[in-house]
Amino acid sequence: MDSGTHFVMGIALGGLALADPVIANHSMTFTAVIAGTIIGSQAPDVDTVLKLRNNAVYIRHHRGITHSLPAVAIWPILITAVLSFIFQDANVFHLWLWTFLAVVLHVFVDIFNAYGTQAFRPFSSKWVALGVINTFDPIIFTLHCLGILLWVFGANPIWTFSIMYVIIIVYYILRFAVQKAVKNAVHNTLQDEEYVIVAPTMRFFHWRIAAKSKTHYYVGRAYGRTVNIYDKFEIEPLPKTPLIETAMKDRNLAAFTSFSPLYRWEISELENGLTEVRLIDLRYRSENRYPFVAVAHLNDDNEIITSYTGWIFTEDKLQKKLQIGASN
């Protein structure tokens, strides 16, 4: 989920913590727990700072080790250690317990996004992405904001947030049901698909579709059970040439392929004599464009002159990024 949603989740969990008698009867512990649930709900996303280094590192590691099983155990201990020093009269065990729940909730809800997490590391590096909830879901965010507002105006936080979570659980179940219906509709439309990604959007009945058969890629949208296929690409294997082998070892293209399960490629000769290798993720079609790409420019000696991976919505911006890379 996005940072804003994780933040309000932390506040809501802190309100629900008042169901714990130790917290309800000790103001210092309650204050520490509120801080713990808010910080714990944000902590796994500390790896966002990797974006300051470069996109390749960010793509490879975001929601990786910081969302892993060891991290889920370590974050609450670190946060509790700091907060128990600040709030010295707080009950350490109950502070740790609710901070732990906040971290677990963060990782758990991220599993339901299309991006997913490597939540089972170190036992498995597989990305777990159920793809039923958009990274920002306006219904989930609004329900949390409404619950917090009711709490501010005097509503019982235990009942308020308990009811809210029941509603959200029902909402998740409905999302799974709709996703299954869309997958069935995609099968009825394509018939020959071998692999299908049905990804959520901010609209309840609108879903992104990317599918693969033995011979073609399909990209489209679904509204309920109505499926519209916008693009169809013939599957062609990458040429086995020294140039391609070099390009695919580039850090930006390697990061892209480690993250993207469905992509097509383009190879073109540029006016400056360089060769461009471009990989295009098919999952994020937007306004007739595919904004998530990886691009490398190579010379006649198969040397990489510049490369880039990330979200680009105009060709001019992409070329500027490549020029910056070439000058560094």
C-alpha positions in Angstrom: 0.0 0.0 0.0 1.0 3.7 -0.2 2.6 5.5 2.7 -0.6 7.5 3.5 -2.7 4.3 3.8 0.0 2.7 6.0 0.0 5.8 8.2 -3.7 5.8 8.8 -3.5 2.0 9.4 -1.0 2.6 12.1 -3.3 5.2 13.8 -6.3 2.8 13.6 -4.3 -0.1 15.1 -3.2 2.2 17.9 -6.9 3.0 18.6 -7.8 -0.7 18.5 -5.0 -1.3 21.0 -7.2 0.2 23.7 -8.9 -3.2 23.8 -5.8 -4.2 25.7 -6.4 -3.4 29.4 -2.8 -2.7 30.1 -2.8 0.0 27.4 -6.2 1.3 28.3 -5.2 1.8 31.9 -1.8 3.3 31.4 -1.5 6.6 29.5 2.3 6.4 29.0 2.0 2.9 27.5 -0.8 4.1 25.3 1.2 7.0 24.0 4.2 4.8 23.3 1.9 2.2 21.5 0.4 4.9 19.3 4.0 5.9 18.3 4.9 2.2 17.9 2.0 1.4 15.6 2.5 4.4 13.4 6.3 3.9 13.1 5.9 0.1 12.7 3.3 0.7 10.0 6.0 2.7 8.1 9.2 0.9 8.9 9.3 -1.8 6.2 9.2 0.9 3.5 12.5 2.4 4.7 14.0 0.8 1.6 12.3 3.6 -0.4 15.5 5.6 0.2 17.2 3.2 -2.3 15.5 5.2 -5.0 18.0 8.0 -4.2 20.8 5.7 -5.4 19.3 4.5 -8.7 16.2 2.8 -10.0 17.9 -0.5 -10.7 18.8 -0.9 -7.0 15.3 0.2 -6.0 13.5 -2.2 -8.3 15.6 -5.1 -7.2 15.3 -4.5 -3.5 12.1 -2.5 -2.7 9.7 -4.7 -0.6 12.5 -7.3 -0.5 14.6 -7.8 2.6 12.8 -5.1 4.6 9.5 -7.1 4.2 11.1 -10.5 4.9 10.5 -12.8 7.9 13.7 -11.7 9.7 12.8 -8.1 9.2 9.3 -8.6 10.6 11.0 -9.9 13.7 13.7 -7.3 13.9 11.7 -4.1 13.2 9.5 -4.3 16.4 12.5 -5.0 18.6 14.4 -1.9 17.2 11.3 0.3 17.4 10.5 -0.9 20.9 14.0 -0.4 22.1 14.0 3.2 21.0 10.5 4.0 22.3 11.0 2.3 25.6 14.0 4.6 26.1 11.8 7.7 25.3 8.8 6.4 27.3 10.5 4.8 30.2 7.4 4.0 32.2 5.7 2.2 29.3 5.0 -1.5 29.4 7.7 -2.9 27.1 6.0 -6.2 26.3 2.7 -4.6 25.2 4.6 -1.9 23.3 6.5 -4.6 21.5 3.3 -6.7 20.9 1.3 -3.9 19.2 4.4 -2.6 17.3 4.9 -6.2 16.0 1.2 -6.3 14.9 1.7 -3.0 13.0 4.7 -4.4 11.1 3.0 -7.7 10.3 -0.1 -5.8 9.1 2.1 -3.7 6.8 3.7 -6.7 5.2 0.4 -8.6 5.1 -1.6 -5.9 3.2 1.3 -5.4 0.7 0.9 -9.0 -0.4 -2.5 -8.2 -1.8 -1.1 -5.5 -4.2 0.1 -6.3 -7.8 3.6 -5.3 -6.8 3.8 -7.8 -3.9 6.6 -8.5 -1.5 9.3 -11.1 -0.9 7.6 -11.9 2.4 8.9 -15.5 2.7 12.6 -14.6 2.5 15.0 -16.2 3.4 13.1 -19.4 2.6 11.9 -18.2 -0.8 12.8 -15.2 -2.9 9.6 -15.5 -4.9 7.5 -12.3 -5.1 4.1 -12.9 -3.4 1.6 -10.6 -5.2 -2.1 -11.5 -5.1 -3.1 -8.5 -7.1 -6.6 -7.8 -5.7 -6.0 -4.4 -4.1 -4.5 -1.3 -5.8 -1.4 0.2 -4.2 -3.7 3.1 -3.3 -7.3 2.0 -2.6 -9.6 5.0 -2.0 -12.2 2.8 -0.2 -9.7 1.4 2.3 -8.1 4.8 2.8 -11.5 6.6 3.3 -12.7 4.0 5.8 -9.6 4.5 7.9 -10.0 8.3 7.7 -13.6 8.1 8.6 -12.8 5.8 11.6 -10.1 8.1 12.8 -12.5 11.1 12.5 -15.2 9.4 14.5 -12.6 8.6 17.2 -11.6 12.2 17.3 -15.2 13.2 17.8 -15.7 10.8 20.7 -16.7 7.4 19.2 -15.4 4.3 21.0 -12.2 3.4 19.1 -12.5 -0.3 19.8 -15.9 -0.7 18.3 -15.2 1.8 15.6 -12.1 0.1 14.3 -13.5 -3.4 14.9 -16.4 -2.6 12.7 -14.1 -0.9 10.1 -11.9 -4.0 9.9 -14.9 -6.3 9.4 -16.1 -4.1 6.5 -12.6 -4.2 5.0 -12.4 -8.0 5.3 -15.7 -8.2 3.4 -14.3 -5.8 0.9 -11.3 -8.0 0.3 -13.5 -11.0 -0.2 -15.5 -9.1 -2.8 -12.3 -8.1 -4.6 -11.2 -11.7 -4.8 -14.6 -12.7 -6.2 -14.5 -9.9 -8.8 -10.9 -10.8 -9.8 -11.9 -14.5 -10.3 -14.8 -13.4 -12.5 -12.5 -11.2 -14.6 -10.1 -14.1 -15.0 -12.9 -16.3 -16.2 -14.0 -13.6 -18.6 -10.4 -13.3 -19.9 -10.3 -17.1 -20.5 -13.6 -17.0 -22.4 -12.3 -14.1 -24.5 -8.8 -15.5 -25.3 -9.2 -19.3 -24.9 -5.5 -20.0 -25.5 -3.9 -18.1 -22.6 -1.2 -19.8 -20.6 -0.5 -17.0 -18.1 -2.7 -14.1 -17.0 -2.1 -11.1 -14.8 -5.3 -9.4 -13.7 -4.3 -6.3 -11.8 -6.5 -3.9 -9.9 -7.0 -0.2 -10.4 -8.5 2.5 -8.1 -11.9 1.7 -9.6 -13.7 -1.3 -8.2 -14.8 -2.9 -11.5 -11.8 -1.7 -13.6 -8.9 -4.2 -14.0 -5.7 -4.2 -16.1 -5.0 -7.3 -18.1 -1.8 -8.8 -19.4 -1.8 -12.3 -20.8 0.5 -14.7 -22.6 -0.3 -17.6 -24.9 2.2 -19.8 -26.8 2.3 -17.4 -29.6 1.2 -13.9 -28.5 1.0 -11.4 -25.7 -2.3 -9.7 -25.0 -2.9 -6.4 -23.2 -6.3 -5.0 -22.3 -8.7 -3.8 -19.7 -11.8 -5.3 -18.1 -14.9 -3.7 -16.7 -16.6 -6.4 -14.8 -17.0 -9.3 -17.1 -16.5 -7.2 -20.2 -12.9 -7.6 -21.6 -11.4 -5.3 -24.2 -8.0 -6.4 -25.7 -6.2 -3.3 -26.9 -2.9 -4.7 -28.1 -1.7 -8.1 -29.4 2.0 -8.8 -29.9 3.6 -11.9 -31.5 6.0 -13.5 -29.1 9.6 -13.5 -30.5 12.6 -14.8 -28.6 15.4 -12.3 -28.0 18.2 -12.8 -30.6 21.2 -14.7 -29.2 23.9 -12.3 -30.2 26.9 -10.8 -28.3 25.2 -7.4 -28.3 22.0 -8.7 -26.6 24.0 -10.8 -24.2 25.9 -7.7 -23.1 22.8 -5.6 -22.9 21.0 -8.1 -20.7 23.8 -8.1 -18.2 23.4 -4.3 -17.7 22.3 -3.5 -14.2 19.2 -1.6 -15.4 18.0 -4.3 -17.8 18.9 -7.1 -15.3 16.8 -5.3 -12.6 13.9 -4.9 -15.0 13.9 -8.6 -16.0 14.1 -9.7 -12.3 10.9 -7.7 -11.7 8.8 -8.0 -14.9 7.1 -11.3 -15.7 5.6 -10.1 -19.1 7.6 -7.8 -21.4 8.4 -7.4 -25.1 11.5 -6.1 -26.7 12.6 -3.7 -29.5 16.0 -3.3 -31.1 16.7 -0.3 -33.3 19.6 1.5 -34.9 19.9 5.1 -33.8 21.0 8.1 -35.9 24.2 8.5 -33.8 25.3 5.0 -34.8 24.4 3.4 -31.5 22.0 0.4 -31.1 19.1 0.6 -28.7 17.8 -2.4 -26.8 14.4 -1.6 -25.2 12.4 -3.9 -22.9 8.7 -2.9 -22.4 6.6 -4.1 -19.4 3.2 -5.0 -20.6 1.4 -4.8 -17.3 1.1 -1.0 -17.0 -0.5 0.3 -20.3 -1.7 3.8 -19.8 -3.1 6.2 -22.4 -1.7 4.1 -25.3 1.8 4.0 -23.7 3.8 1.5 -21.8 5.6 3.7 -19.2 7.7 1.1 -17.4 10.7 0.3 -19.6 14.4 -0.6 -19.5 16.6 0.8 -22.3 20.3 0.4 -23.1 22.4 2.0 -25.8 25.4 0.1 -27.1 28.2 1.0 -29.6 29.6 -1.2 -32.4 32.0 -2.8 -29.9 29.0 -4.0 -27.9 29.9 -1.6 -25.1 27.0 -0.1 -23.1 27.2 3.7 -23.4 24.1 4.5 -21.3 21.1 2.7 -19.8 18.0 3.4 -17.8 15.0 1.7 -16.2 11.9 3.2 -14.6 8.6 4.9 -15.3 8.7 7.2 -18.3 5.6 8.8 -19.7 7.2 10.8 -22.6 9.9 9.9 -25.1 11.7 13.2 -24.5 12.0 12.6 -20.8 13.5 9.1 -21.5 16.1 10.5 -23.9 17.1 13.1 -21.2 17.5 10.4 -18.7 19.7 8.4 -21.1 21.8 11.5 -21.8 22.3 12.1 -18.1 23.4 8.4 -17.8 25.8 8.8 -20.7 27.4 11.9 -19.1 28.0 10.2 -15.7 
